[in-house]
Amino acid sequence: MPATLSFDIGGTKIAYGWVDDAVPTEVFGEGRLPSQPPGSTVAEQLHVALELALADADTAPTRIAIGAPGIVLAPQGDIVSAGPTVPGWAGTDLRAIVAKHSDAPVACHNDVRMWAWGEHHLGAGQQLSGRVLYLALGTGVGGAIVDDGEIIGGPTGSAGEFSELVTADFRGYADRAENIAAGPSLARYYAVLSREPDSHQIPWTSPAACPVDLPEVIHRYRDGDELARNIIDGNLYGLGRTLGGLVSAFDISGIVLGGGVCGIGTLITDPLRRGIKDAALAPNRDIPVLDSALSGNAQLIAGASYAREHAL
């Protein structure tokens, strides 16, 4: 049977699974392993993941899909740039790694861009046409713009890197979007301002160094904590206003919200929607803003979908 072997690489784990062409929204033969255990790199762990996935298979893959962190030249899989959470990742050649284990065609992309492709063709995006903005809000802020069914690309692979967009927090102070509205950033806001209410710009620190996490901030919000409510409502409203500007600038016809933070529910997505509506120009204010419809193994499903069209 024609099937894609799909990989999702993250800062803490590599997940893999097989997706049958005839059943494109189901995953079988799943596995996972740590991506950066002591003494090993992500690239070395990808070799291990390929060995495990191929050893357990009854047949060779028709193609291989890899969703990866960082800026990725697609579909060939050159890692152009990567953040500090994945040291040594920039400069990696994903197709060269695969070639040591299989001669199957390969398609690679940034993990969020792959999610956007799958969401557009198999999920919420099936309800939308034209130019659609996909936002993934989790440990970072990323996304993609899909225009008439294709992800907008470019010479460097950075299209969809929304993390550096300027966004206002709940007090009106401006910073990069990822410092304002990513999950660890919302928790960091609460930790700093509950201790030092007059702090201006909130300094970035490692999520591991923060004394509270986002689930705890959400719990306090629901218990009536005013600071928690102001941060969640206000910072996400600010990100929504930033997206509203993009909606008018690019004449976007719809937005799809995904990622772990958006997955918390309306407490997160309602202020985002209000910000989008308030900042977009009048002709754009009523565009649909949908929640992701892919769940569970969304990244592996989306990767397989992307590879069926783009594998080299």
C-alpha positions as a printed Julia matrix, in Angstrom:
312×3 Matrix{Float64}:
   0.0    0.0    0.0
   1.3    3.52  -0.74
   2.11   5.2    2.58
   4.1    8.12   3.94
   6.51   7.82   6.85
   6.02  11.12   8.66
   8.29  12.74  11.28
   7.57  15.64  13.62
  10.73  17.06  15.2
  10.5   19.24  18.28
  12.81  20.59  20.93
  11.95  17.75  23.34
  10.79  14.83  21.21
  10.74  13.3   17.73
   7.45  11.63  16.85
   6.93   9.42  13.82
   4.16   7.41  12.23
   2.86   6.01   8.99
  -0.06   7.46   7.03
  -1.79   5.32   4.39
  -2.62   7.26   1.22
  -6.09   5.69   1.29
  -6.78   6.85   4.88
  -5.05  10.25   5.05
  -6.3   11.31   8.51
  -5.17   8.23  10.46
  -1.71   7.3   11.76
  -0.39   3.83  12.49
   2.96   2.41  13.59
   3.63   5.39  15.83
   6.72   5.95  17.93
   8.59   8.7   19.72
  11.94   9.33  21.32
  13.64  12.29  22.99
  15.15  14.74  20.54
  17.96  16.02  22.76
  18.88  13.43  25.38
  22.16  13.98  27.25
  25.1   13.42  24.94
  23.12  13.49  21.67
  21.92  16.07  19.14
  18.64  16.39  17.26
  20.33  15.32  14.03
  21.76  12.22  15.69
  18.35  11.38  17.14
  16.75  11.72  13.71
  19.09   8.98  12.5
  17.89   6.81  15.4
  14.23   7.59  14.66
  14.66   6.64  11.0
  16.29   3.35  11.96
  13.49   2.52  14.4
  10.66   3.47  12.06
  12.07   1.58   9.08
  13.03  -1.49  11.11
   9.47  -1.87  12.4
   7.89  -1.53   8.95
   6.63  -4.35   6.73
   7.29  -2.32   3.6
   9.35   0.59   2.33
   7.8    4.07   2.51
   6.41   5.59  -0.66
   7.78   8.91   0.6
   9.09  10.52   3.79
   7.85  13.75   5.4
   9.76  15.79   7.98
   8.35  18.75   9.89
  11.17  20.55  11.7
  11.79  23.59  13.9
  13.55  26.65  12.52
  13.55  28.26   9.11
  13.53  25.45   6.57
  14.06  25.68   2.82
  11.2   23.59   1.5
  10.78  20.96   0.32
  14.49  20.07   0.16
  15.05  20.42   3.91
  18.02  22.73   4.48
  17.83  24.29   7.97
  18.65  27.93   7.3
  18.28  29.21  10.86
  17.26  27.89  14.27
  16.76  29.29  17.76
  18.71  28.58  20.93
  16.36  25.8   22.03
  17.84  23.53  19.32
  21.6   24.13  19.43
  23.6   23.09  16.39
  20.47  22.6   14.26
  21.17  25.39  11.73
  22.99  24.05   8.68
  21.49  20.56   8.93
  20.61  18.88   5.62
  17.53  16.74   6.31
  17.49  15.01   2.93
  21.11  13.96   3.37
  20.21  12.37   6.7
  17.31  10.47   5.16
  19.47   9.34   2.24
  21.63   7.32   4.64
  18.58   5.18   5.48
  16.19   5.25   2.51
  16.01   6.25  -1.13
  12.35   7.29  -0.8
  11.39  10.79  -2.02
  11.47  13.38   0.78
   9.49  16.54   1.6
  10.51  18.83   4.47
   9.18  22.09   5.87
   8.96  24.1    9.03
   6.65  22.21  11.4
   4.1   25.04  11.65
   4.01  25.54   7.89
   3.38  21.8    7.5
   0.53  22.01  10.02
  -0.96  24.9    8.03
  -0.83  22.86   4.82
  -2.58  19.91   6.43
  -5.12  22.12   8.18
  -5.91  23.83   4.89
  -6.43  20.66   2.89
  -7.79  18.26   5.52
  -9.07  20.45   8.37
 -10.7   23.82   9.0
  -9.22  25.33   5.85
 -11.54  23.25   3.71
 -14.22  25.83   4.6
 -12.09  28.72   3.31
 -10.81  29.93  -0.03
  -8.46  32.64  -1.24
  -5.72  33.86   1.08
  -5.83  32.26   4.55
  -3.68  33.1    7.58
  -2.74  30.27   9.94
  -1.57  31.1   13.46
   0.04  28.51  15.76
   0.3   29.81  19.31
   2.23  27.62  21.73
   5.73  27.81  23.14
   6.3   30.29  20.3
   4.31  32.27  17.74
   4.4   30.91  14.2
   2.23  30.41  11.21
   1.8   30.56   7.48
  -0.24  32.21   4.77
  -1.83  29.88   2.24
  -2.82  31.52  -1.04
  -5.11  29.56  -3.36
  -4.02  26.29  -1.77
  -0.26  26.87  -1.68
   1.9   28.08   1.2
   3.44  31.47   0.44
   7.17  30.92   0.21
  10.22  33.02  -0.54
  13.97  32.88  -1.08
  14.89  32.33   2.59
  11.99  30.24   3.91
  10.98  32.8    6.57
   7.44  33.51   5.29
   5.08  32.87   8.22
   7.58  33.77  10.95
   5.17  35.96  12.92
   7.26  35.96  16.12
   8.96  39.29  15.37
   5.81  41.29  14.63
   5.38  44.24  16.99
   2.53  43.69  19.45
   1.17  45.69  22.4
   0.68  44.08  25.8
  -2.27  44.8   28.11
  -0.61  48.01  29.37
   0.18  49.34  25.9
   3.89  48.52  25.96
   5.23  47.16  22.65
   7.43  44.11  22.17
   7.88  41.24  19.73
   4.76  39.05  19.46
   6.46  35.99  20.9
   7.45  37.92  24.05
   3.86  39.11  24.48
   1.63  36.14  23.72
   3.48  32.8   23.57
   2.55  30.4   26.34
   5.76  30.74  28.4
   5.63  34.53  27.92
   2.14  34.81  29.4
   3.35  32.9   32.45
   6.47  35.06  32.67
   4.32  38.23  32.61
   2.37  36.96  35.58
   5.49  35.93  37.51
   7.22  39.3   37.02
   4.24  41.64  37.49
   2.91  39.84  40.56
   6.3   40.53  42.15
   7.15  43.9   40.53
   3.94  45.64  39.35
   5.81  48.64  37.93
   8.09  46.65  35.61
   8.07  47.96  32.05
   9.44  45.57  29.43
   9.28  42.01  30.73
  12.69  40.35  30.28
  12.86  37.03  28.46
  13.96  34.05  30.54
  14.0   30.33  29.93
  10.57  28.76  30.6
  12.3   26.44  33.07
  13.33  29.48  35.13
   9.76  30.76  35.54
   8.15  29.97  38.93
   4.65  29.57  37.41
   3.44  27.99  34.19
   0.53  28.87  31.91
  -1.9   26.26  33.31
  -1.42  27.85  36.75
  -2.09  31.35  35.34
  -5.23  30.06  33.62
  -6.35  28.46  36.9
  -5.89  31.77  38.72
  -7.76  33.62  35.95
 -10.73  31.31  36.44
 -10.53  31.87  40.2
 -10.93  35.62  39.66
  -7.3   36.79  39.79
  -7.35  40.28  38.21
  -3.71  40.28  37.06
  -4.12  36.9   35.37
  -7.26  38.13  33.62
  -5.6   41.37  32.47
  -2.59  39.53  31.04
  -4.57  36.85  29.2
  -7.27  39.18  27.88
  -5.01  42.14  27.16
  -1.96  40.46  25.66
  -4.03  38.24  23.39
  -6.16  41.19  22.37
  -2.9   42.94  21.45
  -1.82  39.99  19.31
  -5.27  40.01  17.71
  -4.81  43.66  16.73
  -1.49  42.78  15.13
  -3.21  40.03  13.13
  -5.99  42.44  12.21
  -3.41  44.69  10.57
  -2.13  41.71   8.56
  -5.69  40.87   7.54
  -6.11  44.23   5.83
  -2.53  44.48   4.54
  -2.77  41.13   2.74
  -6.55  41.12   2.18
  -6.89  37.86   4.1
 -10.12  35.91   3.56
  -9.96  33.79   6.73
  -7.87  32.9    9.79
  -7.34  29.5   11.45
  -6.1   29.39  15.05
  -4.06  26.43  16.3
  -1.34  25.4   18.71
  -1.43  24.41  22.35
  -2.32  27.86  23.72
  -5.27  28.32  21.35
  -6.3   24.79  22.28
  -7.11  26.03  25.8
 -10.35  27.39  24.36
 -12.42  30.55  24.23
 -10.62  32.15  27.17
  -7.7   32.51  24.71
  -9.42  32.76  21.35
 -12.14  35.29  22.26
  -9.74  38.19  22.95
  -7.79  37.24  19.83
 -10.98  37.48  17.79
 -11.9   40.84  19.35
  -8.48  42.26  18.52
  -8.64  41.05  14.92
 -12.07  42.61  14.41
 -11.15  45.93  16.04
  -7.92  46.4   14.07
  -8.97  45.22  10.6
 -10.33  47.77   8.16
 -14.1   47.82   7.66
 -14.17  45.56   4.56
 -12.17  42.88   6.42
 -13.78  42.89   9.87
 -16.18  40.04   9.36
 -13.77  37.45   7.97
 -14.2   34.0    9.51
 -11.81  33.12  12.34
 -11.9   29.34  12.82
 -10.37  26.93  15.31
  -8.1   24.13  14.11
 -10.02  20.98  13.19
  -7.04  18.61  13.15
  -6.21  17.06  16.5
  -4.15  14.28  18.03
  -1.56  13.42  15.4
  -2.15  16.62  13.44
   1.54  17.19  12.68
   2.12  13.69  11.3
  -1.09  13.82   9.26
  -0.24  17.27   7.93
   3.3   16.22   7.05
   2.05  13.26   5.06
  -0.43  15.5    3.25
   2.34  17.94   2.34
   4.66  15.16   1.19
   2.03  13.62  -1.11
   2.17  16.85  -3.15
   5.77  18.0   -2.71
   8.12  15.07  -2.15
  11.35  15.32  -4.13
